[in-house]
Amino acid sequence: MTITPLMPVYPRCGFRPIRGEGSYLISEDGTRALDFASGIAVNILGHGHPHLVKAIQEQAATLMHVSNLYGSPQGEKFAQRLIDSTFADTVFFTNSGAEAVECAIKTARAYHQNGPEGEASDRFEIITFKNAFHGRTMATISASNQEKMHHGFAPLLNGFKYVDFDDLEGAKAAITDKTAGFLVEPIQGEGGIRPASDAFMQGLRALADEHDLMLILDEVQCGVARSGKLYAYEHYRIEPDIMASAKGIGGGFPFGACLATEKAARGMGLGTHGSTYGGNPLAIAAGNAVWDIVANDAFLEHVRNIGEKLRSAVEQFIGNYPEMFDFVRGKGLILGLRMKDAVIVRDFVGHLRDNHGLLSVAAGDNTLRILPPLNIGEEEIAVFIEKLSAGSASFAAPKAA
């Protein structure tokens, strides 16, 4: 056999972590690396956080899985905590962000097609925005305009219309009598850490209200305190109808949720959706432990303050290398460092990892994603800048033509 035991769909690097300690990962050969990737915005409390570990251990010894055929006192408790913290009236638990977005798409369509008293319309199209990433299922790749994700999987699902990100007039012009809603990341993650403007987000909310459309937010990457608010929509002083959440919500345990208002969920009745593992007691225990720590003003203020310190440190630093770096963008602790076009961001990410023990993530628009655990302090920022500086000095940036 020539195929690898793990299906070869990832370009796996040589760093092979087997243990985590706080903001560090340790490989099988003992190499330590500062983890400012956090499992791509998942490990929001770092590695081995005692409260999260204890909650998972205790629940694993008590009850891990029973299926959704039975009542769920654990799920009901956490769902209520999410409802009390957000715009939502009801929650469906999933295992991942892609599943949460799938549920959100179905909920938006069902709102129009499974109306009260049997009324239905033929609205099914979702307006999405270019360079977005919503997951790797058939529906979620169809919701993105990125051809690299489409290759080999045709035909795609119909019912998605792509518009430029942050283009309110384009979104307005795309509305037809088939439109069911908008699907948007308030801060594009894979697309390059690009926050939407206030005018765009508030304009989408107004258009949704005017045309009875569902405003669906994908906060899989930017949600759960990552932006300095519990969810990023709060920065824009709006509320969605439906929202997908995952990644940080489990602190490292596979977990996701689709949140909706009562109105938005009117079409989601018995038998319309389901999940074997979604909302299992072990996942719920992880979610509750994360919520214990992050869903309060003191923690959110810490994220905002430490995020500003990190951003200021990076902005001050990049002036030393004007041939390599453009600017910093983002909110809280979801930051993007835009590289000059002459520098290939993936090469720089690999250089930092392999030569300086610093883990980060590449993103679209030639952007270095900076996604540390949310409980970092000034010591970790100092180490990050030290490693970033050493890596920049030793990186042979190609000259622009």
N, C-alpha and C positions, 0 to 999 in steps of 0.2 A: 504493500500500500504506500502511496505517495502523499495522500491527504493527511493532514495533522489531526490528532485526536480532538482538538477543539476546532470546529469549522472555521476555516481561514477567512473570516469576514473582517477581522480587525488587523491593522498593521501594528502588532504588539511590539513594544520596544524591549530592550534588554534589562530594564529595571523590573525586578520581580519581588514585590513586597509580600511579606508574610506576617508582619506585625505592625501595629500602629500605636503611637504614644502621643496623645495630645495633638499638636500641629505637625508631627513628624511621622513618616513612614520608614520602616526598616526592611531592607531586602533580605533575601535568603543568604547573601554573602556578608551581611552585617552593615552594608552601606546605609547611612541615614540621609533622608532628604526632607527638606522643609516643604510641607504640602500646602501650596497655595492654589491647588486645583480642587481639593475637597471632593474627589470622586465626581467631578463636574457638578459642583454646587449641592452635593448631597450631604456630606459629613459636616453639617453646620455646627456641631458641637465638638469637632475634632474626632480623634480616635480614642476609644476606651473611656468615654465620659462615665463616671461612676453611677450617676443617677439613671442614665439610659441603660447601661449594662445591667444594673440591678433589676430594673423593671422587666427587661427581656428574660433574664435568668429566672426570676420568680414566676413569670407567666409561662415560660417553657416547662417549668416543673408542675404547673397547675393545669393548663389547658391550652393547646396550640391551635386546634382546628376542629370545627364541628359541622360546617356547611351552613348556608343561609336558609335552610329549611326550618330552623329553630329561632326562637327569640334571641336577641343579642343585647344583654344588659351592658356589656362592655362597649359595643358599637354605639348604642343609644347615648351613653354618657359622653363619648368623644364627639359624636355628631352634634350634640347639644353645645358642647364647648366651642366647636367651630361656628355654629349658628350664632352663639352669643358674642363671638369675636368679629363677625363679618356681616355682610349684607344678606346672607342666605337664610332660607327657611327649611331647607332639606338637603341631604347629602347622600351620595352614592359612593361607597368605598371601592377602590380598585387596587391593583398591584403595581401600577406604573403610571408614568405621565402620559404615555401614548394611549393607554386604556382610559385615562381620565378625559383626554381630548376626544376620543371616540364617543364616550358617553355624552360629552357636551354637544357634539355634532348631532347625535341621535336625539338629544333632548330638544335642541333647537328645531329640528325637522318635525318632531312629534308635536311640538307646540302648535304648529300650523296644521298638521295632517291628522292629529288625534284630538281635535278640539272638543270643548264641552258639548254634551248632548249629541255627540256623533257628528258635529259639523267638521268639515275638513276643507282645506284649500290645497292647491298643487304647488305651493311654495316649497322649494327644496334647495335652492342655490345658496351657498355660503360665500360671501366676499372675503377673501384672504389677502395677505400682503406679501409682496416679493421679498425674497431672502429670509423668509420665516422658516422656523423648524418646529414642527408639531409632533414628530415621532416617526416611527418606521413601519407602522401598519399600512395596509393598502389605503385606508381612508386618509390617514395623516400624511402620507407622502403625496397623495393626490391633492391635499390641501396646500401643498407647497409648490412653488414654481421651479424648484431646483432640479434641473435635469439629471444631475449626478445621482440623485436619489430615485429617479424614475427609470433609469437605464436597466433593462432586463426584466421589468415588471409590467409591461404593457399587456392589456389596455388598463389605463388608470380608471378610477371611478369618476363619473361625471358629477357635475353639481358644484364645482368650485370655480370661482372667477378671481384672477389675480390682479391686484392694483398696487401701485408704488406705495411703499411704506411712508407714513406721515403725509400723504397726499389726500387731504380731505375732499377737495373738489373731484379728484379721481374716484374716490369712494362713492360720492354722491352720484356721479355720472353712471356708475356701474349698477345702480339699483334698478331693478325691473319688477314686473308683477310676479316673477318667480323667486325673488330674493327672500330668504328666510332669516338671514342675519349676517353679522360680521364676526370674524374670528381673528383676534390680534394679540400679539405679545406687547404689553405696555413697554417693556424693555426687550428688544430683540437680543437673544443670547448667542446662538450659533451664528446669527447674522452679523455679529461684531459689537455687541454691547451698545446698542443704539436705543437710547430712550426716546419714546414718542414725545412730541410737543404737547403742552397743555391744550392748545387750540385743536389739535387733531383728536385727542381722546375725548374732550368735551364735545367736539363736533360730531363724533361717532355716536355718542350718547344721545345727542339731540336728534340725529337722523334716525336712530333706532326708535326713539319715542314717536317721531313724526310719522313713520311708516309702519309701526307695529312690528319691528324687527327685534331679534334677539342679539344683544351685545354679549359675545362670548370672549372672555379673556383667558389666554393661555399664560398662567403664572407658574408653570412647572419649574422654571429656572429662577425667575425673579421674585417668587413669593416666599412665604414663611420667614419673614424678618430680613431677608437678604438685602433688600433695598433701604433698610432703615425704618420702614413701615412694616406692619404685619403682612400686608399685601400691597403691591406697588400701585394698585388703583387708587389708594388713598392719597398718593402724591397729586393726583389729578382732580381730586374733589368730585369724583363720580362714583357710581356703583354699577357693576355689571348685572346682567340677568343670569348669566351662567359663568362659572369659572372652573378651570382645571388646575389642580394643585398636586404636587408630588415632590420628588427629590428630597428637599430638606424636611418634609413633614414626618418622615420616619427616621431622620438622623443617621441613615445608613441602612436601615431595614427597608426592603422593597415595599412601598406603600404609596397610594395616591388617593385622590378624592375628586369627585365632581360635585360642586356646590351650585345650588340654584334657588331662585325665589319660588314661592308657591305658584305664582302665575306661570313662570317659565316651565315648571315641571308638570303642568296640567295634563300633558299627554303621556306621562310616564307612569302608567298604571301597572297592575298585576300582569306579569309575563312579558313586559316590553323590554326588559334588560336583565342581566344577571352576571354572576361571576362565582366560580367555585371557591376561590381563595380570597376574594375581595372582602376586606373587613374582618379577617380572621383574628381571634383574640390576641395572638402574638404581635401582629401588626398594630392593633389598637393600643396595646401596652406601650409599644415604641412611640406611637403618636402622642399618647397622653404624657409620656415622660418628656418628649420634646416640648410640648405645649406648656408643661409646668415651668420650663426654663425661659422660653422665648416670648410667650404671650403676655408681656407686661411692659409698662412704660420704661422701667429702669433698664431692661435688656435692650429694648429698641433704641433708647437714647445712647446706650453704649455703642451699638452698631453704627448709628449716625456719627457719633464723635470719633470713634476709632477709624471709621471710613474716611472722614475728612482728614485725619492725620495721615492715613496711608496715601490718600490722593495727593495731599500737599507734598509729602515726601517724594512721591513718584514724579510729580510735576517739577519739583525743584531739581531732581536728579537728571531728568531727560535733557535739560539744557546743556549738560556736558557732552551730549552725543546728538547734535542736531542732524547729523547725517544718517542716524538710525531711527529716530523717533519723531512722530508728528505731535500727538496730543493724547490726553486722557479723557475718557468719558464714562458715564455711568452714574449710579447712585448707591450710597451706602457701601456695602462690600461686594457689589457686582460691578467691577471696573474693567475697562478695556483700554489697553495701551496700543494706539494705532501706530504701526511701523511705517517707515518710508517705503515707497514702492520698490526701491532697489534692494530691500531686505526681505527675505522670505521668512515669514513668521514661523512656519513649522520647523525650519532649520534652526532658528533661534531658540525655540522651545526645546528642541532636542539637545542643543548645546548647553543650555542652562541645566537641564536634567542630568546629562551624562558627565559634564565636567565641573559642575558647581553645586550639585545636590539641591536644585530648586525645581519644584514641580509647578507647572502652569499649564494652560490649555490654549491651543490655537483656535481662532474663530474666523468667520468671514470678514471681508474688507481688510485683510491683512492685519488682523488685530490679535494681540496677546491678551487672553482672558486672565484676570486676577480674581480668584474666587477662594479666599482663605476661609477657614472656620470662623464663625461669627463671634466666638469668644476669645479671639486673639487679643494680645495687649501690645504695648509699645515695644517690648523686647522682641516679639516676632517681627514687627515692622522693621526694626533696626537690622535684624538678621536678613530679612528679605531684601532690603536696599543694599546691604553689603554684598549679597550673592548676585543681585541684579547688576551691581556696579562691576564686580569682578567678571561676570559673564559678558557684559557689554565690552569691557576693555579687551577681552581675549577673543571676541568674535570678529572674524574677518568679514566685515560688511562689504559686499560687492559695490563697486563704483557705478553710479548712474551713468547710462550711456550719454 
